[in-house]
Amino acid sequence: MATRKEIDGSASVPQFYGKELRFKREEAGLTLKKLVDGSFYGVTYLSEIEHGHRRMPEDLAQHVDRVLSTDGFFGRRCEDVRRARRKGHAEYFERVLVAEKHAETIEQWSPSVFPGLLQTRAYAEALICAERLPELREEIEEKVNARLERAELFEQSHRTPRYWNILSESLLRLPILPSQQMAEQLDHIAELTRRGRIFTQIIPWNAGTHPLMHGNALVLNFPDAPPLAYTEGQYHGVAVDDPSLVKQYRRSYDLLMATALPPENSLAMIEKAAEEYRNGIHVTGLEYCDRVQEQSRLRRQLPRSRRRTP
């Protein structure tokens, strides 16, 4: 007989909601199957809602309220749970936020920035601060922490999806952080790759034309649901579940994998770039300016006769 898993309602809003749902269901003497009968959802889906792992769709919340005679409680509160779950994330990203926790495989192409699941704190903060005033510290912290929490997906002993990411070589060569922090970002990706938590491929800068050149792409596959694709711009994101469009994204991603360097070569390139940042071979624009200013300061200290133009 399976051991009943208790729900800690104090851990989060979704788990509080789920624990209350279980309490009301059992108070009414209903099994999971009895409660979902007449809805479009299955027993497993409802169980995961009770444990705080899945969001409650509005139509299911209305069905539950009707069966349990809870006077609209679960319908009214499901939006509160959704807001709590996506705290620190854009509203348009909510569907992916939930879906990636249940995916069997996640495949991502990110040509312009390292994917959120792979970012270090320094990298995430740099991206978020680029569009926010420094004094909005609390808001920045909330968004950075929310992004880092997603990466806990790779530390689970179960439910860890196979994550395959393809990166542009330009991400290795065009730093947005000081050299040591860029080295740490690359070390982080290399370490996850060596541990077998992720698979990484690099598209060389001179690869020529290749699929998905016009934007990013995320494809999620599930053991018990149709696949989902997602793409986003600066201020919007679109989840795509139309089977024909998802199939096109899937085909383009497969072709992109064929264009990219093999995983072992890609890992070697990442490790080499990290070492070069550590040794000061690559410098950022600010570091270059600092060097030029320091050289200028030293020249001004020399006697006029010994000054030379570099």
Phi, psi and omega in degrees: 000132182294141179284132179290128180266121180287154181247126178272098183291347180273351186289324182193166177298314179301322180285327174298315179299314181296321179295322178293323178297313179299317180302312181294322179296313181289328177298326179277356179074029183254143170278170176302317182296318180297323182289324182273349177306130181093355176254179178264014186244159183259174181298317182298319180299315181293321178300320181289331173294317180298329180268005177080014184268338180232155178279154178269113176294150183299320182293325177288322178299319178294321178297314180298315178301322182291315183290320184270355182054050183260019171056038176079008184302309185289330175293318181291324188271347184294331176290325176299318180295318179297318179296319179295321183293323184266013181309126181089357180239156177292149181300323183291347182268356187303318184297319178290321181304318178283317187295322184295337179284345182244003183285149173274320175223145174233125180236129188223138174243120183229098185277341189247332176217157174296140182301150181304325180294343184248000187281142170280169179300316182297318181293313179299317182295321179298317180294316183289321180292337182299338183240009181228147177294140182304331183287348178276053188299318183295317179295319179297314180300318180300316182289320179296313180298321179297321180292319180291327179297329178300324184291349176297346175306325184278352182257000180282145177278346178223166178063011180283119180284160171281119184250119180241118180238143177243128184240151173279140178301334181301331179295332180280333189258341183246089187286146172246003180231163170304157189305315183295323179288327174294321177299319179295321178297315180291322176301321181298314179294318180297320181294316177297323179292315179297326180285353180078014179281334178220163172243135184230136173230151180245134170270115181298152183297334182256029182288346182079201180291146179203166180298156176060033179289340186272358181174184181271171179201145177226129179235125180244133178242143186235151179287337187226022181206159178297153179293163182224138174246155181213138174218152183214157172250198184296320186233018179205160176217152182229121173271129184246118177241003175296121186306321182291322179288319178299322179297322178294316177299318180299316180295316180297321180294320177299318178294324178295320177301322180291332179282328186287162175293152176300155182306319182294321177292322179296317178298318179298321179294320179295315180296321179294317179298320178299317180295322179294321176295319179298326182268006176076017179287319173264134176232148177280169179301318180294319179295323178296316178299319179299319180295317180297317179297321180293318177297320179296319179297318181293323179295322180294337180279343180281154172302148184307322183294339183259359180286135179227144177280127182292000000 
